[in-house]
Amino acid sequence: MTNGALILAADALLTMDTANTTLADGAVLIDGGRIAAVGTLAELSAANPGTPVKKIANAVLMPGLVNAHAHSGFLRGTAEHLPVWDWLTLHINPMHRMLEPHEAEAASWLCYAESVLGGTTTVVDMWRFMDGSAKAAEAVGNRLVAVPYVGEHPDYDYFDTLDMNEALIETWHRKADGRVNVWVGLEHLFYADEAGQRRAIELAKKYGTGFHTHCSEAEIELAEFQKRYGKRPMFALEELGFFESPRTMIAHGVWLDSAEIELIAKYPVSVAHNPVSNMKLASGIARVGEMLAAGVPVGIGTDGEKENNNFDMFEEMKVASLVGKLKDLDAAAMDSWDVLRMATITGAKAIGLDHEIGSIEAGKRADIIAVRTDTPRMTPFFADGPYFNLHHNLVHAVRGGDVMLTMVEGNILVEDGQLKTADLKDIIAEIHRVAPGLFARRAAWLAQNAEGTMQWTKTS
């Protein structure tokens, strides 16, 4: 933890302001959890004599990363090589049927620890029994947008309910010194009946929160939306009133067409792009470049540990860039600056927090990370001059394990690559303790229900 004012300095500083300003020998004056000034180390030291200086050698400072869509969990490596609907009915939904609150909390401890160790300071987590998630975030120190996995339909009565969602808002919204925010969640539009859909909208409006759901992830959804509503998904959501929420964020949006992109650009609607998950589940490639060009804020998400296998946002940035180039057959597509912005300031805008986080600028929260520059992956390293390559290396070379320091609101959560706010060994040991029970209960349920859970594709 930091006490009082502090000057944090490194070999370079990447601000992610509107000009993508980079400073060699850059430094940040931090006071009261906020950024008081940005400049070179010489400038800030001269202007603030006597203020302690923490100089991190062989490092670059940058804003903490924003994971715009994730799911806590511990099914990693146990639900592989399946298309999204088989994956849901045979692995994921049966897990939700069996999940218990203490297991859900253990999963959040694990995922938030992994996140901050890899430089992610803000996580949008759609999960279950999220009182435990909020407790984990409060202790680990990360910033959390908690979005309950809600099902308001008789076929999906094993998910959280809107009653639980509202109780979480009343208990945890803007708590933990403002680091925990709670949105209204819905697993998918089809996981709620008409009354549930309307109540979700009204809850978001009542409490002034965002609304988050999966939509247009798989091509199979398009025909079902046409059958039920006679139109494509975004137009159906508009007609139903979901864009009346203060902010609506769509997870995936893989199958949006140009008309839908033009539509959502007129509303406070954002998209969470999950390229690794979309490839692993063979869902498709989202039209991210077109969304950004239309002015839609697009953040980057890892999705869950089961559909990604890690929470490494640096890896996600690289994949986002590469898959965008492949989609357009254009090596210049998804430029490194664009991708970095999606993981920082544009991601912050996607969740309505760009006035507080996402860039290193005076007045904002001190959510800052330091990334090593003395690794083979970052060599050669040019922070200025004609061979400037810092942004390219951060997107295409760095991995989460290269993060040396993670700070949220001026508090150091990770230093020298070590978690400081919790015991990582204990977190991992708790997962090893509880995981076998969840897996055994799921296996027993599947033994009696070989076809898995009811899914809307089976009843439509």
C-alpha positions in Angstrom: 0.0 0.0 0.0 1.1 3.6 -0.5 1.0 6.2 2.2 0.6 9.8 1.2 1.9 11.3 -2.0 4.2 9.2 -4.2 6.0 9.7 -7.5 6.0 6.5 -9.5 8.5 6.5 -12.3 9.9 4.1 -15.0 11.9 4.2 -18.2 8.8 5.1 -20.2 5.2 6.1 -19.6 2.3 5.3 -21.9 -0.6 7.6 -21.0 -3.3 6.4 -23.5 -4.6 10.0 -23.6 -6.3 11.3 -26.8 -2.8 11.7 -28.4 -1.4 8.4 -27.1 1.3 10.5 -25.5 4.4 8.5 -24.5 7.1 10.0 -22.2 10.6 8.7 -21.9 11.7 8.8 -18.2 8.0 9.3 -17.4 6.5 9.6 -14.0 3.2 10.0 -12.2 2.5 11.9 -9.0 -0.1 10.0 -7.0 -2.0 11.4 -4.1 -5.1 10.1 -2.3 -5.5 7.3 -4.8 -5.7 9.7 -7.8 -3.2 10.9 -10.4 -2.2 14.5 -9.4 0.3 15.1 -12.2 2.0 13.5 -15.2 5.5 14.4 -16.6 9.1 13.4 -16.6 10.7 12.3 -13.4 12.9 15.4 -13.4 9.9 17.7 -13.8 7.8 16.0 -11.1 10.7 15.7 -8.6 11.5 19.4 -9.1 7.9 20.5 -8.6 7.4 18.2 -5.6 10.6 18.2 -3.4 10.6 15.7 -0.6 7.9 13.5 -2.2 9.1 9.9 -2.1 10.0 8.4 -5.5 9.5 4.8 -6.5 11.6 4.2 -9.6 11.0 0.9 -11.4 14.0 0.1 -13.5 13.6 -1.7 -16.9 9.8 -1.0 -17.0 7.1 0.9 -18.8 4.2 2.4 -16.9 0.7 2.2 -18.6 -2.9 2.2 -17.5 -4.3 -0.9 -15.9 -6.2 -3.1 -18.4 -10.0 -3.4 -18.5 -11.4 -6.9 -19.1 -14.8 -6.0 -20.5 -16.3 -9.5 -20.2 -15.3 -12.4 -18.0 -16.8 -15.3 -16.0 -15.2 -16.5 -12.8 -15.0 -20.3 -12.6 -12.7 -23.3 -12.4 -13.6 -25.6 -15.2 -10.4 -24.8 -17.0 -9.4 -27.5 -19.4 -12.4 -29.7 -18.7 -14.9 -28.5 -21.4 -12.9 -28.7 -24.6 -13.5 -29.2 -28.4 -17.2 -28.5 -28.4 -19.4 -26.0 -30.3 -21.1 -23.5 -28.1 -24.5 -25.2 -27.7 -23.1 -28.6 -26.8 -20.6 -26.9 -24.5 -23.5 -25.1 -22.7 -25.8 -28.1 -22.4 -23.3 -30.7 -21.3 -20.8 -28.7 -19.3 -21.7 -25.1 -18.4 -25.3 -25.2 -17.5 -25.0 -28.5 -15.5 -22.3 -26.8 -13.6 -24.6 -23.9 -12.8 -27.2 -26.3 -11.6 -24.8 -27.8 -9.1 -22.8 -24.7 -8.1 -22.8 -23.6 -4.4 -22.0 -20.2 -3.0 -18.7 -21.1 -1.4 -17.5 -22.6 -4.7 -18.5 -19.5 -6.6 -16.6 -17.3 -4.2 -13.5 -19.4 -4.4 -13.6 -19.1 -8.2 -13.7 -15.3 -8.0 -10.7 -15.2 -5.7 -8.8 -17.3 -8.2 -9.8 -15.3 -11.2 -9.2 -11.9 -9.7 -5.8 -12.9 -8.4 -4.9 -14.1 -11.9 -6.2 -10.9 -13.4 -4.2 -8.5 -11.2 -1.0 -10.6 -11.6 -1.4 -10.1 -15.4 -2.0 -6.3 -15.2 -5.8 -6.3 -15.4 -7.2 -3.8 -12.9 -10.9 -3.8 -13.8 -12.9 -7.0 -14.5 -16.5 -7.1 -15.7 -17.5 -10.4 -14.2 -20.8 -12.2 -15.0 -21.0 -14.9 -12.3 -23.2 -16.4 -9.6 -23.7 -15.7 -5.9 -21.7 -12.5 -6.4 -21.8 -11.4 -2.8 -18.7 -13.7 -2.6 -17.2 -12.1 -5.7 -17.6 -8.6 -4.2 -15.9 -9.8 -1.0 -13.0 -11.2 -3.1 -12.6 -8.0 -5.1 -12.7 -6.0 -1.9 -9.8 -8.1 -0.5 -7.7 -8.6 -3.6 -8.1 -4.9 -4.5 -9.2 -5.0 -8.1 -12.0 -2.9 -9.6 -15.1 -5.0 -10.3 -18.2 -4.6 -12.3 -20.4 -7.4 -11.0 -23.0 -8.7 -13.3 -25.1 -11.6 -12.0 -25.8 -14.6 -14.3 -29.6 -14.2 -14.3 -32.3 -16.5 -15.6 -35.9 -15.4 -15.3 -37.6 -18.2 -17.0 -39.0 -21.6 -15.8 -36.4 -23.5 -17.9 -33.5 -21.6 -16.4 -34.5 -21.4 -12.7 -31.1 -22.7 -11.6 -29.4 -19.3 -12.3 -29.5 -16.2 -10.1 -32.7 -14.3 -10.1 -33.5 -10.6 -10.5 -34.3 -10.5 -6.8 -30.8 -11.6 -6.1 -29.5 -9.0 -8.6 -31.4 -6.2 -6.9 -30.2 -7.3 -3.5 -26.6 -7.3 -4.8 -27.1 -3.7 -6.1 -28.5 -2.6 -2.8 -25.6 -4.2 -0.8 -22.6 -3.7 -3.0 -23.1 -1.0 -5.7 -20.3 1.6 -5.4 -18.9 0.0 -2.3 -15.3 -1.0 -1.4 -14.3 2.6 -1.8 -16.1 2.8 -5.1 -14.2 -0.1 -6.6 -17.2 -2.4 -6.8 -20.1 -1.6 -9.1 -23.1 -3.8 -9.8 -25.0 -4.0 -13.1 -28.2 -5.8 -14.1 -27.4 -9.0 -15.9 -29.2 -11.6 -18.0 -27.4 -14.7 -19.4 -29.3 -14.3 -22.7 -32.5 -12.7 -23.8 -34.0 -16.1 -24.2 -33.3 -17.0 -20.6 -36.0 -14.6 -19.4 -39.7 -14.5 -20.1 -41.5 -11.3 -21.1 -42.0 -10.2 -17.5 -38.4 -10.9 -16.6 -37.1 -8.9 -19.6 -39.2 -5.9 -18.6 -38.1 -6.1 -15.0 -34.4 -6.3 -16.0 -34.8 -3.0 -18.0 -36.7 -1.3 -15.1 -34.1 -2.4 -12.6 -31.3 -0.9 -14.6 -33.2 2.4 -15.0 -34.3 2.4 -11.3 -30.7 2.2 -10.0 -28.9 3.9 -12.9 -26.8 0.9 -13.7 -25.6 -0.7 -16.9 -27.2 -3.8 -18.4 -25.1 -6.7 -19.8 -26.1 -9.8 -21.7 -24.7 -12.3 -24.3 -26.1 -11.7 -27.8 -25.3 -12.6 -31.4 -22.5 -14.9 -30.2 -23.5 -17.8 -32.5 -25.1 -17.8 -35.9 -27.9 -20.1 -34.7 -29.3 -17.1 -32.7 -30.3 -15.2 -35.9 -32.9 -17.6 -37.0 -34.4 -17.8 -33.5 -34.6 -14.1 -33.2 -36.3 -14.0 -36.6 -38.8 -16.6 -35.5 -39.6 -15.0 -32.2 -39.5 -11.3 -33.1 -39.3 -11.1 -36.9 -36.1 -9.1 -36.9 -32.4 -9.3 -36.2 -31.2 -9.3 -32.5 -30.2 -5.6 -32.1 -33.5 -4.4 -33.6 -35.4 -6.8 -31.3 -33.5 -5.5 -28.2 -34.3 -1.9 -29.3 -38.0 -2.8 -29.7 -38.1 -4.5 -26.3 -36.6 -1.4 -24.6 -33.2 -2.7 -23.6 -31.5 0.4 -25.0 -33.5 2.5 -22.6 -31.0 1.4 -19.9 -28.3 4.0 -18.9 -25.8 1.7 -20.7 -26.2 -1.6 -22.4 -23.2 -3.8 -23.2 -23.4 -6.7 -25.5 -21.0 -9.6 -25.0 -19.6 -11.0 -28.3 -21.8 -9.3 -31.0 -20.1 -11.6 -33.5 -23.0 -11.7 -36.0 -24.0 -8.1 -36.0 -24.6 -6.8 -39.6 -24.0 -3.2 -40.8 -27.6 -2.1 -40.1 -27.3 -3.3 -36.5 -24.0 -1.6 -36.0 -25.5 1.6 -37.3 -28.4 1.2 -34.9 -26.4 0.6 -31.7 -24.1 3.5 -32.6 -27.2 5.8 -31.9 -27.6 4.5 -28.3 -25.3 4.2 -25.2 -24.6 0.6 -26.3 -21.1 -0.9 -26.3 -19.7 -4.3 -27.2 -17.3 -6.6 -25.4 -15.1 -8.4 -28.0 -13.9 -11.9 -27.0 -11.6 -13.1 -29.8 -10.0 -16.1 -28.1 -13.4 -17.4 -26.9 -15.0 -16.8 -30.3 -12.3 -18.8 -32.0 -12.2 -21.6 -29.4 -16.0 -22.1 -29.7 -15.9 -21.6 -33.4 -18.5 -18.8 -33.1 -17.1 -16.5 -35.8 -15.2 -13.2 -36.1 -16.8 -10.0 -35.0 -16.8 -6.9 -37.2 -14.8 -4.8 -34.7 -13.3 -2.4 -37.2 -16.7 -1.5 -38.5 -18.0 -1.0 -35.0 -15.2 1.3 -34.0 -15.5 3.3 -37.2 -19.2 3.8 -36.4 -18.3 5.1 -32.9 -19.4 2.1 -30.9 -17.2 1.6 -27.9 -15.7 -1.8 -28.1 -13.8 -3.3 -25.2 -11.8 -6.5 -25.1 -12.8 -9.4 -22.8 -11.2 -12.8 -22.0 -14.6 -14.5 -21.4 -14.3 -17.2 -18.8 -11.5 -19.6 -17.9 -13.4 -22.5 -19.5 -13.8 -20.8 -22.9 -10.3 -19.2 -23.0 -8.2 -21.1 -20.4 -6.6 -17.9 -19.0 -7.3 -14.3 -18.2 -4.3 -12.8 -19.9 -5.4 -9.6 -21.5 -2.1 -9.1 -23.3 -2.6 -12.4 -25.1 -6.2 -11.2 -25.9 -4.9 -8.0 -27.4 -2.6 -9.9 -29.7 -5.3 -12.2 -30.8 -7.7 -9.3 -31.3 -5.2 -7.7 -33.6 -4.4 -10.9 -35.6 -7.9 -12.1 -36.1 -8.9 -8.6 -37.3 -6.2 -8.7 -39.9 -7.2 -12.2 -40.9 -10.9 -11.3 -41.2 -10.2 -8.3 -43.6 -7.2 -9.9 -45.2 -5.5 -6.6 -44.4 -2.2 -6.5 -42.5 -2.9 -2.9 -41.5 -6.3 -3.7 -39.8 -6.6 -3.6 -36.0 -3.6 -1.3 -35.5 -1.7 -1.7 -32.3 -2.8 1.7 -31.0 -6.5 0.8 -31.6 -6.1 -2.5 -29.8 -4.3 -0.9 -26.8 -7.1 1.7 -26.6 -9.7 -1.1 -26.6 -8.0 -2.7 -23.6 -7.6 0.6 -21.8 -9.5 3.8 -22.4 -12.0 2.5 -25.0 -12.7 -0.4 -22.7 -13.3 2.0 -19.9 -15.7 4.0 -22.1 -17.5 0.7 -22.9 -18.4 0.3 -19.2 -19.0 4.0 -18.6 -15.9 4.6 -16.5 -13.6 6.5 -18.9 -13.9 9.6 -16.8 -12.2 7.7 -13.9 -9.9 5.1 -15.4 -8.4 3.9 -18.7 -5.7 6.5 -19.1 -2.9 8.1 -17.1 -4.1 11.7 -16.8 -4.4 14.1 -13.9 -7.6 13.7 -11.9 -8.1 10.0 -12.8 -7.9 7.1 -10.4 -4.3 5.7 -10.0 -4.9 2.3 -11.7 -1.5 1.8 -13.2 0.7 -1.2 -14.1 4.4 -1.6 -14.8 5.5 -4.0 -17.6 9.1 -5.3 -17.9 11.2 -4.1 -20.8 14.3 -6.3 -20.1 12.8 -9.5 -21.5 13.6 -11.1 -24.9 10.0 -10.4 -25.9 10.5 -6.6 -25.4 13.9 -6.5 -27.1 14.7 -4.2 -28.8 12.8 -1.6 -26.9 12.5 2.0 -28.3 10.3 4.4 -26.3 11.0 7.3 -28.6 12.7 8.2 -31.9 12.3 6.9 -35.4 12.2 3.2 -34.4 9.5 3.7 -31.7 8.0 0.2 -31.2 6.6 0.2 -27.7 2.9 -0.1 -28.7 3.7 -2.9 -31.1 5.6 -4.8 -28.5 2.9 -4.4 -25.9 0.3 -5.8 -28.2 2.2 -8.5 -30.1 5.0 -9.6 -27.7 4.2 -9.1 -24.0 2.4 -11.6 -21.8 0.7 -11.1 -18.5 3.7 -12.7 -16.7 5.8 -9.7 -17.7 3.8 -7.4 -15.4 6.0 -6.3 -12.5 3.6 -4.0 -10.6 -0.2 -3.6 -10.5 -1.7 -0.6 -8.6 -5.4 0.2 -8.1 -6.4 3.6 -6.6 -2.7 4.1 -5.6 -2.6 0.8 -3.7 0.0 -1.8 -4.8 -1.6 -5.2 -5.4 1.3 -6.9 -7.2 4.9 -6.0 -6.8 7.9 -7.8 -8.4 5.3 -10.1 -9.9 4.0 -11.3 -6.5 0.5 -10.9 -5.2 0.6 -8.7 -2.1 -3.1 -8.6 -1.0 -3.8 -12.3 -0.6 -2.0 -15.6 -0.3 -2.0 -17.1 -3.8 -1.1 -20.6 -2.5 -4.2 -20.5 -0.2 -6.4 -19.4 -3.1 -5.2 -22.3 -5.3 -5.4 -24.8 -2.5 -9.0 -23.8 -1.9 -9.9 -24.5 -5.5 -8.2 -27.9 -5.3 -10.3 -28.6 -2.2 -13.7 -27.6 -3.6 -13.4 -28.5 -7.3 -13.8 -32.3 -6.9 -17.2 -31.9 -5.2 -18.6 -29.7 -7.9 -17.4 -32.1 -10.6 -18.8 -35.1 -8.9 -22.2 -33.5 -8.4 -22.3 -32.5 -12.0 -21.3 -36.0 -13.2 -24.1 -37.5 -11.0 -26.6 -35.2 -12.5 -25.5 -35.9 -16.1 -25.7 -39.6 -15.4 -29.4 -39.1 -14.9 -29.8 -36.5 -17.6 -27.6 -37.7 -20.5 -28.8 -35.0 -22.9 -27.8 -32.2 -20.6 -29.8 -29.2 -19.7 -32.8 -27.8 -21.5 -31.8 -25.3 -24.1 -34.0 -23.0 -26.2 -32.8 -24.7 -29.4 -34.5 -27.9 -28.2 -37.9 -26.4 -27.5 -38.2 -23.8 -30.3 
